[in-house]
Amino acid sequence: MSKTVMLIHGAWVTPASFDRFRTRFEAKGYTVIAPPWPLEDRPIEELRRSPHPDLSKLTIKKIVDHYEKLIRDLPEPPILMGHSFGGLFVQLLLDRGLGAAGVAIDPVPPRGVPPGLTTLRTSLPIFTTWNAWNRILTMSPEDFGTGFAQTLPESEKRAAYDQYVVPTPGRIFFQGAFGIGSGANFKNPNRAPLLLIAGEKDRTIQPSMVRADYNKHRKSKAVTAFKSFPNRSHWLINERGWEEVADYAIEWASNNARRSVDTIAA
């Protein structure tokens, strides 16, 4: 069983969004790493004040290639766990034959899964921003509080925003919407086991999208599972009850992880 976990954060936030999971997993004896996306290995104050100008050119493929290199440098195939866009990257990395198991939490789905109406409404500020494809975008506190973490108490929303939210490349949202660089082989029999987790009240990635993603992956002979957590938003990795999500995810991954790369079918 792999005792290494790689946590992959999503858009708008830093690896600190997984700090609670990291601490909890380390207490269980896991070695946990949470590398940032390319061009984001800087203090949060700098990311906000002066994001790297090339961040606007970052693509899904470049991010996945970045994590693939990091994974191949590890001493053992890790359990991969990602949130939001990080959940998409987990699916693409598994499709490349990487990882001992994967957990995709409220994941952006690969090409072939259409967005729901609530997701489209939540994403409207991105797609109506002039030249967003070539720009570095910033999420407003209002959008965070209504579309990303609406179940947080009002008294906690601004503090969470200030602690975690940073600018992000607009390009990846268009790529995700139009399936550019996000294609996965849903029938791949050689990928590692995959768990897809949904938040029942998620407005950013509706649970119906996660369910549809799951149904696509069920075409594979590889182990695939789905879990929905009630009364959770897109921010279920940090809102009340996050411990239940973390424990379920790591226990499932540990119980289902491939014992070694030798178990991959030829």
URSUL-V794860 format. One record per residue. RES is the residue in one small letter. PHI is phi as a letter, one per 30 degrees, with the letter a starting at -180 (* if undefined). NEAR is the number of other ideal C-beta (glycine too) atoms within 12 Angstrom. D_FIRST is the distance of its C-alpha to the first C-alpha in Angstrom with 2 decimals. Layout:
res->(RES:RES)
phi->(PHI:PHI)
near->(NEAR:NEAR)
d_first->(D_FIRST:D_FIRST)
This chain:
res->(m:s:k:t:v:m:l:i:h:g:a:w:v:t:p:a:s:f:d:r:f:r:t:r:f:e:a:k:g:y:t:v:i:a:p:p:w:p:l:e:d:r:p:i:e:e:l:r:r:s:p:h:p:d:l:s:k:l:t:i:k:k:i:v:d:h:y:e:k:l:i:r:d:l:p:e:p:p:i:l:m:g:h:s:f:g:g:l:f:v:q:l:l:l:d:r:g:l:g:a:a:g:v:a:i:d:p:v:p:p:r:g:v:p:p:g:l:t:t:l:r:t:s:l:p:i:f:t:t:w:n:a:w:n:r:i:l:t:m:s:p:e:d:f:g:t:g:f:a:q:t:l:p:e:s:e:k:r:a:a:y:d:q:y:v:v:p:t:p:g:r:i:f:f:q:g:a:f:g:i:g:s:g:a:n:f:k:n:p:n:r:a:p:l:l:l:i:a:g:e:k:d:r:t:i:q:p:s:m:v:r:a:d:y:n:k:h:r:k:s:k:a:v:t:a:f:k:s:f:p:n:r:s:h:w:l:i:n:e:r:g:w:e:e:v:a:d:y:a:i:e:w:a:s:n:n:a:r:r:s:v:d:t:i:a:a)
phi->(*:d:c:c:b:c:c:b:d:c:d:i:b:c:e:d:d:c:e:d:d:e:d:d:d:d:d:c:j:d:c:b:b:b:d:d:d:e:i:c:d:b:e:d:d:d:d:d:d:b:e:e:d:d:e:d:c:d:b:e:d:d:d:d:e:e:d:e:d:d:d:d:d:d:d:b:d:d:d:c:b:b:c:i:d:d:d:d:d:e:d:d:d:d:d:d:i:c:i:d:a:b:b:c:c:h:d:e:d:d:e:j:c:d:d:d:d:d:d:d:d:d:d:e:e:d:d:c:d:e:h:d:e:c:c:c:c:b:d:d:e:d:d:d:d:c:c:c:b:d:d:d:e:e:d:c:d:d:d:d:e:d:d:b:d:b:d:b:d:d:e:d:d:d:d:d:d:c:i:d:i:c:d:b:d:d:c:e:d:c:d:d:e:b:c:c:c:c:c:e:c:d:c:d:b:e:e:d:d:d:d:d:e:e:d:d:d:d:d:d:d:d:d:b:b:b:b:c:c:d:h:c:c:d:c:d:d:b:d:e:j:d:d:d:d:d:d:d:d:d:d:d:d:d:d:c:d:d:d:a:d:d:d:d:d:d)
near->(22:36:23:32:43:45:47:51:40:46:47:43:42:34:32:26:42:38:23:32:42:28:19:27:34:22:15:22:15:32:20:32:29:38:31:33:40:26:26:33:18:21:15:24:13:17:28:24:13:15:29:23:14:17:33:22:22:36:29:37:24:24:41:37:22:27:41:29:17:28:36:20:17:26:12:24:37:44:46:53:56:49:48:44:43:45:48:48:51:54:51:45:44:52:34:29:27:38:46:41:40:53:52:50:56:49:50:45:41:41:26:23:33:20:31:24:14:23:33:22:19:31:34:21:25:35:22:14:22:12:15:25:24:18:24:32:33:27:34:20:22:19:27:36:28:27:33:43:44:29:30:31:16:16:9:21:29:19:18:34:30:17:24:36:35:38:31:37:37:34:33:40:40:25:32:43:28:19:20:18:27:32:25:37:22:29:17:29:21:23:37:42:36:48:43:45:44:38:41:25:29:41:34:48:48:34:35:25:41:44:27:26:42:32:19:30:39:19:18:25:15:32:28:33:29:29:31:28:34:17:19:35:41:50:44:45:48:39:31:21:24:33:22:24:38:37:22:29:44:38:24:29:46:29:21:27:35:33:18:13:22:10:20:22:15:8)
d_first->(0.00:3.78:6.36:9.12:11.22:14.42:17.17:20.04:23.35:26.12:29.81:32.28:29.87:28.06:24.50:26.00:25.72:22.03:22.87:22.45:18.94:18.11:19.69:18.08:14.47:15.40:16.88:13.62:12.23:10.78:12.47:14.41:16.87:19.51:21.78:25.12:26.69:29.02:32.25:30.94:29.78:32.76:33.79:34.30:38.04:38.37:36.41:38.91:42.00:41.59:38.66:38.35:40.89:38.57:36.23:38.58:37.61:33.84:32.43:29.32:28.76:29.21:26.65:24.00:24.92:24.54:20.94:20.14:21.52:19.54:16.20:17.31:18.15:14.72:13.01:9.76:9.61:9.46:9.42:13.19:15.47:19.20:22.44:25.60:26.09:22.63:21.46:23.52:22.03:18.47:19.88:21.69:18.81:16.70:19.94:20.02:16.81:14.82:11.59:8.25:9.98:13.29:15.39:19.11:21.28:24.98:24.52:27.43:27.25:27.45:30.85:32.24:31.71:34.98:35.34:36.85:40.20:38.92:36.55:39.53:41.69:39.15:38.76:42.53:43.13:40.94:42.60:46.09:45.82:48.08:46.34:42.90:41.35:42.47:42.11:39.81:39.82:39.72:38.84:41.54:40.99:42.60:40.21:37.20:38.71:39.66:37.13:33.93:33.93:36.83:35.38:35.41:38.49:41.25:41.26:37.68:37.84:39.69:37.60:34.37:36.13:37.31:33.94:31.83:34.00:34.90:36.61:34.73:35.78:37.76:37.05:33.50:34.89:37.34:34.74:32.56:35.67:36.89:33.62:34.11:30.96:28.83:28.72:25.56:25.38:24.72:24.68:22.03:20.14:17.67:16.21:12.74:12.86:15.26:16.50:20.03:21.52:25.28:27.68:30.59:33.21:31.84:34.89:33.21:30.75:32.11:29.84:31.69:30.41:26.76:27.52:29.25:26.35:24.10:26.79:26.87:23.16:23.57:25.53:22.33:20.66:17.26:15.82:17.87:18.64:21.27:21.94:25.20:26.00:29.71:32.11:29.81:31.04:29.46:28.77:26.40:23.94:26.78:29.21:29.55:26.61:24.05:21.94:21.59:20.44:17.87:16.44:16.47:14.81:11.79:11.42:11.88:9.49:6.55:8.09:8.80:6.41:7.02:5.18:7.81:11.16:12.84:12.25:14.56:17.93:20.77)
